Amino acid sequence: MDKIEQAKEKFGALIEEQLKRVEKMKADKDFIDYSTLPVIKIGIVGGDGIGPSITSQAQRILEFLLKDEVEKGRVEFKVINGLTIENRIAALKAIPDDVLDEIKQCHVILKGPTTTPSASDKVNIESANVAMRKELDLFANVRPVRIPDEGIDWTFYRENTEGSYTLGSKGFNIDDDLSFDFTVATTDGTERIIRAAFEYAKNNGKKRVTCVTKANIIKTTDGKFLNTFKEIAKEYPDIETDDWYIDIMTAKLIDPKRRKGFQVVVLPNLYGDIITDEAAEFQGGVGTAGSANIGKRYAMFEAIHGSAPRMVDEGRDKYADPCSIIRAASMLLSHIGYAEKSKKLDKALDICTQTEKKVVITGKSDGATSAELADYIMETIKENERI
């Protein structure tokens, strides 16, 4: 078989795989309604490195805010310890089967950072994050960035299961001179992320939704994304819309005049990865930003930084900054129907990390521990309730 025929065979197999995924999406039911559940089960997954240390502090804050709900039996916490690099290497799986079973017993997951094996580990295991998004069909990656003093209040809806990443490990070399990778866009996949962004805007009083693509160059897949955005926008006449190309969008985010106009931004996977990291820098870096991964049945909320194994090796994990995972915990609260508790936590975080700063995390012994910051946040919430 010559190299062209071999390439056709490989590409054909990829098409068959994606068509099966399309059929599965079409069969999916509506989003889960948490208000109808007798018990909302929250899984706590520490992960690797500093993950268990910072995640435990976010769990303390959640338990503090949901104390009454736990006592009434409306909310239940489940600690899942098995999603570690050691267990994943031993099982040769991104998520060991027993851990995945535990995760699927929960409705929402609060997850610390996980380590992906490198080439030097001589183990080819997919990222636990990518695997979880696929296994639970977590198609919407949602990242807020808020800096009240600068008029910045952005929420990014990044498509999580398609684009340039869905087949990122399945490209192939035709020969020594020619290589191919693939970008995927489906009608169902595109519609659900864009509709989720508009629904968020409608339900949270946002007046503008922005679409980011490179549809002038990537005409088929990015073109589908932009055209779908324009069609769905017609269903939301009270919401203003605009669209930008990814290159100019990266510039406009640093334009002090223009950036205040952005509110909700929806974009394909790769562009979302780039833009959300840039946006997080305004808030203090990726260590300060939380992230939600939302599907119709499950949702996972996580810190967006790495596992920092060096901090553990040096005995500094208790000084790690928990702000990212605490931001994620706030998003979890809002997602399961406790919007007011989420607002209380957000307000306290802003006071503790941007206004008062009575407790400062440095990552070393000259700064506060993550537990001390968590205590400060909970005390601030109490003080605000007394005002």
Secondary structure, DSSP 4 states (H G I P E B T S, - for coil): --HHHHHHHHHHHHHHHHHHHHHHHHH--PPP-GGG-S-EEEEEE--STTHHHHHHHHHHHHHHHTHHHHHTTSEEEEEE----HHHHHHHTSSS-HHHHHHHHTSSEEEE---PPP-GGGT-----HHHHHHHHTT--EEEEEEEEGGGTEEEEEEEE-SSBTTTTTT--EEEETTEEE---B--HHHHHHHHHHHHHHHHHTT--EEEEEE-TTTSTTHHHHHHHHHHHHHTT-TTSEEEEEEHHHHHHHTT-TTTGGG--EEEE-HHHHHHHHHHHHHHHTSGGG-EEEEE-SS-EEEEE-S---HHHHHTT-GGGS--HHHHHHHHHHHHHTT-HHHHHHHHHHHHIIIII--SS---SSTTS--HHHHHHHHHHHHHHHHH-
